[in-house]
């Protein structure tokens, strides 16, 4: 009989409090071209909440339901011999949607990704798992916007997972992040006050050539309108969105937006394959080892074996927790 593993699953869409449950199923086997990873830590993202609640039409269910989760860190159990026992991290792809995700004790991945999945030296499993999706989203922003060295970029939500990663990556690439806050703080733009004079002061009158909002509330619309109408951004700049308002709506002055030659991009990581996600992590590994990039500073760990605590961690993410919620498998070997 195959060995069993603990998984977190949902069999139909609904509230996390009633849809999620822990159960035992056989440990999956890696097929041709695949590798089996023993998961030591996996992070909870807002998209995992949306998935459980039925907001992704592409999600399918197997005989045991579906295991959510996109981010993880662990060790290679079976796969090419040169990778077995290696400490790895991963994110993205269809994990959690059309194949079982990372909120379990094991996950099957494409072995072709392993060469790019080695964890940075000196990082714990929980820290590595906490980086995943936020880092991938921010890196995709960098790729789409291609900010130049020395350019000023206004970051809304710079204290969040994506905004914090974007801030670090901008510095890593030589651009200058202009961070924001909801209260007065030295060196930060207070988004509850008039934006323009603050940005002019912080940038020496140069303004920002990029605006990277993480719209979670009504602040998004006035910022975009300010950008379009008052030259907060320089002409031909790029506005990038990576979030949504509660009602999925926002408004802005389209005339001023086009008159200032601005453009807008939506960032969706779901179409990014697991292989491409691994390549992104692989490129950034050195930055973490050099200490230029760092994992989230505030991480809360929850025992994967405690169903009540796991659901509570999900609820914390839904409520907007500032701490990164990470599920840890303390019952599996550390290496």
C-alpha positions as CSV (number, residue, x, y, z in Angstrom):
1,X,0.0,0.0,0.0
2,X,1.3,3.5,-0.9
3,X,2.4,5.7,2.0
4,X,-0.1,8.4,3.0
5,X,0.4,12.1,3.2
6,X,-1.7,14.9,4.7
7,X,-3.3,17.4,2.3
8,X,-5.5,20.4,2.6
9,X,-8.4,20.1,0.1
10,X,-11.6,21.6,-1.0
11,X,-14.2,19.6,-3.0
12,X,-16.4,22.4,-4.0
13,X,-16.2,26.2,-4.0
14,X,-17.3,28.1,-0.9
15,X,-16.1,29.9,2.2
16,X,-12.7,28.8,3.5
17,X,-14.2,28.2,6.9
18,X,-16.5,25.4,5.6
19,X,-14.8,24.3,2.4
20,X,-11.3,23.4,3.5
21,X,-10.4,20.2,5.4
22,X,-7.3,18.1,6.1
23,X,-7.3,14.5,5.0
24,X,-5.0,11.6,4.2
25,X,-4.3,10.4,0.6
26,X,-1.6,8.4,-0.9
27,X,1.7,10.2,-1.7
28,X,1.7,10.9,-5.4
29,X,4.2,9.2,-7.7
30,X,6.3,11.1,-10.2
31,X,5.7,10.0,-13.7
32,X,8.1,10.3,-16.7
33,X,9.6,13.8,-16.9
34,X,8.4,14.6,-13.4
35,X,9.9,15.0,-9.9
36,X,8.5,14.5,-6.4
37,X,9.1,17.3,-3.9
38,X,8.7,16.9,-0.1
39,X,7.2,20.2,1.0
40,X,8.6,21.7,4.2
41,X,6.8,25.1,3.9
42,X,4.1,26.6,1.7
43,X,2.7,30.1,1.7
44,X,-1.0,31.3,1.5
45,X,-1.7,33.9,-1.1
46,X,-5.0,35.9,-1.7
47,X,-5.4,33.9,-5.0
48,X,-5.6,30.8,-2.9
49,X,-8.6,32.3,-1.1
50,X,-10.2,33.3,-4.4
51,X,-9.6,29.8,-5.7
52,X,-11.4,28.1,-2.8
53,X,-14.2,30.6,-3.1
54,X,-14.8,29.6,-6.8
55,X,-13.4,32.7,-8.5
56,X,-11.3,30.8,-11.0
57,X,-13.3,29.0,-13.6
58,X,-10.3,26.9,-14.7
59,X,-10.2,25.0,-11.4
60,X,-10.9,21.3,-11.7
61,X,-11.4,18.6,-9.1
62,X,-10.0,15.1,-8.8
63,X,-11.5,12.2,-6.7
64,X,-10.2,13.8,-3.5
65,X,-11.1,17.4,-4.5
66,X,-8.3,19.9,-5.1
67,X,-5.3,20.9,-3.1
68,X,-4.8,24.7,-3.2
69,X,-1.5,26.5,-2.9
70,X,1.1,27.9,-5.4
71,X,4.2,28.7,-3.3
72,X,6.4,26.2,-1.6
73,X,9.9,25.2,-0.5
74,X,11.2,21.7,0.2
75,X,13.5,18.9,-0.9
76,X,13.6,16.7,-4.0
77,X,12.6,13.1,-3.2
78,X,12.6,11.5,-6.6
79,X,13.8,12.8,-9.9
80,X,17.2,13.0,-11.7
81,X,19.9,11.7,-9.4
82,X,21.8,15.0,-9.4
83,X,18.9,16.8,-7.9
84,X,17.7,14.3,-5.3
85,X,18.0,15.8,-1.8
86,X,18.4,19.3,-3.1
87,X,16.6,22.2,-1.3
88,X,14.3,23.8,-3.8
89,X,11.6,26.5,-4.0
90,X,8.8,27.0,-6.5
91,X,5.8,29.0,-7.5
92,X,3.2,29.6,-10.2
93,X,2.0,27.4,-13.0
94,X,-1.4,25.6,-12.7
95,X,-0.6,24.2,-9.3
96,X,-3.7,24.4,-7.1
97,X,-6.0,24.9,-10.1
98,X,-5.9,21.9,-12.5
99,X,-3.4,19.9,-10.5
100,X,-2.8,19.6,-6.8
101,X,-1.0,22.5,-5.3
102,X,1.4,23.1,-2.4
103,X,-0.8,22.9,0.7
104,X,0.2,19.3,1.3
105,X,3.2,17.3,2.2
106,X,4.3,16.5,-1.3
107,X,3.9,18.0,-4.8
108,X,4.8,16.7,-8.3
109,X,6.5,19.1,-10.6
110,X,8.2,19.1,-14.1
111,X,11.7,17.8,-13.7
112,X,12.8,20.3,-16.3
113,X,12.3,23.1,-13.7
114,X,14.7,21.6,-11.2
115,X,17.8,23.2,-12.6
116,X,16.4,26.7,-11.7
117,X,14.7,25.8,-8.4
118,X,17.6,25.5,-6.0
119,X,17.0,27.6,-2.9
120,X,19.3,30.5,-2.1
121,X,22.0,29.6,0.5
122,X,21.2,30.8,4.0
123,X,17.4,30.9,3.5
124,X,15.0,28.9,5.6
125,X,12.2,26.9,4.0
126,X,9.6,29.3,5.4
127,X,11.4,32.3,4.1
128,X,11.8,30.7,0.6
129,X,8.1,29.8,0.5
130,X,7.1,33.3,1.5
131,X,8.8,34.8,-1.5
132,X,7.1,33.0,-4.4
133,X,4.2,34.7,-5.9
134,X,4.9,38.2,-4.7
135,X,8.4,38.0,-6.2
136,X,7.1,36.5,-9.5
137,X,4.5,39.3,-9.9
138,X,7.0,42.0,-9.2
139,X,9.5,40.5,-11.6
140,X,6.8,40.4,-14.3
141,X,6.2,44.1,-13.6
142,X,9.9,44.7,-14.2
143,X,9.9,42.7,-17.4
144,X,6.8,44.6,-18.8
145,X,7.7,48.1,-17.8
146,X,11.5,47.8,-18.3
147,X,12.4,50.8,-16.0
148,X,15.7,52.3,-16.7
149,X,18.5,52.8,-14.2
150,X,17.9,56.1,-12.3
151,X,14.2,56.3,-13.2
152,X,11.7,57.1,-10.3
153,X,8.9,54.6,-9.8
154,X,6.0,55.4,-7.5
155,X,5.0,52.2,-5.6
156,X,1.5,52.0,-4.1
157,X,1.2,49.3,-1.5
158,X,5.0,49.2,-1.0
159,X,4.6,47.4,2.4
160,X,2.7,44.5,0.8
161,X,4.1,41.2,-0.6
162,X,4.1,42.4,-4.3
163,X,4.9,46.1,-3.5
164,X,7.7,45.1,-1.2
165,X,9.2,42.7,-3.7
166,X,8.9,45.4,-6.4
167,X,10.7,47.9,-4.3
168,X,13.6,45.5,-3.8
169,X,13.8,44.5,-7.4
170,X,13.7,48.1,-8.6
171,X,16.8,48.9,-6.4
172,X,18.4,45.7,-7.7
173,X,18.0,46.9,-11.3
174,X,19.1,50.4,-10.6
175,X,15.7,52.2,-10.6
176,X,14.6,54.3,-7.7
177,X,11.4,53.2,-5.9
178,X,9.3,56.0,-4.4
179,X,7.4,54.3,-1.5
180,X,4.1,55.2,-0.1
181,X,2.2,55.1,3.2
182,X,-1.2,56.0,4.7
183,X,0.4,58.2,7.3
184,X,3.1,60.8,7.4
185,X,6.6,59.2,7.4
186,X,10.0,60.5,6.4
187,X,10.9,59.6,2.8
188,X,7.5,58.2,2.0
189,X,4.6,59.6,0.0
190,X,1.5,59.9,2.2
191,X,-1.3,58.8,-0.1
192,X,-4.0,60.4,2.1
193,X,-2.6,63.8,1.3
194,X,-2.0,65.8,-1.9
195,X,0.4,63.6,-3.9
196,X,2.0,66.1,-6.3
197,X,4.0,68.3,-3.9
198,X,5.3,65.3,-2.0
199,X,6.5,63.6,-5.1
200,X,8.1,66.7,-6.5
201,X,10.0,67.1,-3.2
202,X,11.2,63.5,-3.0
203,X,12.3,63.5,-6.7
204,X,13.8,66.9,-6.8
205,X,11.0,68.0,-9.3
206,X,11.7,65.1,-11.7
207,X,8.5,63.3,-11.0
208,X,8.0,59.5,-11.6
209,X,8.3,57.8,-14.9
210,X,6.3,54.7,-13.7
211,X,3.4,54.2,-11.4
212,X,2.9,50.7,-9.9
213,X,-0.3,50.5,-8.0
214,X,-1.6,47.7,-5.9
215,X,-5.2,48.8,-5.9
216,X,-7.1,47.5,-2.9
217,X,-9.4,50.4,-2.3
218,X,-10.5,53.8,-3.6
219,X,-7.0,55.3,-3.6
220,X,-6.3,53.9,-7.0
221,X,-8.6,56.1,-9.1
222,X,-7.4,59.5,-7.7
223,X,-3.8,58.5,-8.2
224,X,-4.3,57.5,-11.8
225,X,-6.3,60.7,-12.4
226,X,-3.5,62.7,-10.7
227,X,-1.0,61.0,-13.0
228,X,-3.0,61.8,-16.1
229,X,-4.0,65.4,-15.2
230,X,-1.2,66.9,-13.3
231,X,1.9,65.4,-14.8
232,X,2.7,63.2,-11.8
233,X,4.2,60.9,-14.4
234,X,6.2,62.0,-17.4
235,X,4.7,61.5,-20.9
236,X,4.9,58.0,-22.4
237,X,5.2,56.4,-19.0
238,X,3.6,53.1,-18.0
239,X,1.0,52.5,-15.4
240,X,0.9,48.9,-14.2
241,X,-1.9,47.4,-12.1
242,X,-1.4,44.2,-10.0
243,X,-4.5,44.0,-7.9
244,X,-8.2,44.9,-7.9
245,X,-10.7,47.1,-6.0
246,X,-13.3,45.3,-3.9
247,X,-16.0,45.7,-6.6
248,X,-13.5,45.1,-9.5
249,X,-14.1,48.7,-10.7
250,X,-12.1,52.0,-10.8
251,X,-12.5,55.2,-12.8
252,X,-10.1,57.6,-14.3
253,X,-10.1,60.5,-16.8
254,X,-9.5,58.7,-20.1
255,X,-9.0,62.0,-22.0
256,X,-6.2,63.2,-19.7
257,X,-4.8,59.7,-19.6
258,X,-4.4,59.5,-23.4
259,X,-3.4,63.2,-23.7
260,X,-0.4,62.5,-21.5
261,X,0.5,59.4,-23.6
262,X,0.2,57.0,-20.7
263,X,-0.4,53.2,-21.0
264,X,-1.7,50.6,-18.6
265,X,-0.9,46.9,-18.1
266,X,-2.6,44.2,-16.1
267,X,-0.3,41.7,-14.4
268,X,-1.7,38.1,-14.2
269,X,0.7,35.4,-13.2
270,X,-1.6,32.5,-13.8
271,X,-0.7,32.1,-17.5
272,X,3.0,31.9,-16.5
273,X,4.1,28.3,-16.7
274,X,5.8,26.6,-13.8
275,X,8.9,26.2,-15.9
276,X,9.1,30.0,-16.6
277,X,8.3,30.8,-13.0
278,X,11.3,28.6,-12.0
279,X,13.5,30.5,-14.4
280,X,12.5,33.8,-12.8
281,X,13.4,32.5,-9.3
282,X,16.6,31.1,-10.6
283,X,17.7,34.4,-12.0
284,X,17.0,36.1,-8.6
285,X,18.8,33.5,-6.5
286,X,22.1,35.3,-6.5
287,X,20.5,38.5,-5.4
288,X,19.3,36.8,-2.2
289,X,22.6,35.1,-1.6
290,X,24.4,38.5,-1.9
291,X,22.0,40.0,0.6
292,X,20.7,42.6,-2.0
293,X,17.3,40.9,-2.0
294,X,15.7,39.7,1.2
295,X,12.6,37.5,2.0
296,X,9.5,39.1,3.7
297,X,10.5,40.3,7.2
298,X,7.2,39.4,8.9
299,X,6.3,35.7,8.6
300,X,3.8,33.7,10.7
301,X,4.2,30.0,10.6
302,X,1.3,27.5,11.1
303,X,1.5,23.8,11.7
304,X,0.1,22.1,8.6
305,X,-1.3,19.3,10.8
306,X,-3.6,21.6,12.7
307,X,-6.8,22.0,10.6
308,X,-8.3,24.7,12.8
309,X,-5.1,26.8,12.8
310,X,-4.7,26.3,9.0
311,X,-8.1,27.7,8.3
312,X,-7.4,30.5,10.7
313,X,-4.3,31.4,8.7
314,X,-6.4,31.4,5.5
315,X,-8.8,33.8,7.2
316,X,-5.9,36.1,8.2
317,X,-4.9,36.4,4.6
318,X,-8.5,37.1,3.6
319,X,-8.6,39.9,6.2
320,X,-5.4,41.5,4.8
321,X,-2.8,40.2,7.2
322,X,0.5,42.1,6.9
323,X,2.4,39.0,8.0
324,X,3.0,36.4,5.4
325,X,1.1,33.3,6.4
326,X,3.2,30.1,5.9
327,X,2.1,26.5,6.5
328,X,4.9,24.3,7.8
329,X,5.2,20.5,7.8
330,X,7.1,19.8,11.0
331,X,6.5,16.1,10.8
332,X,8.7,15.6,7.7
333,X,12.5,15.2,7.8
334,X,14.4,18.5,7.5
335,X,16.4,17.3,4.6
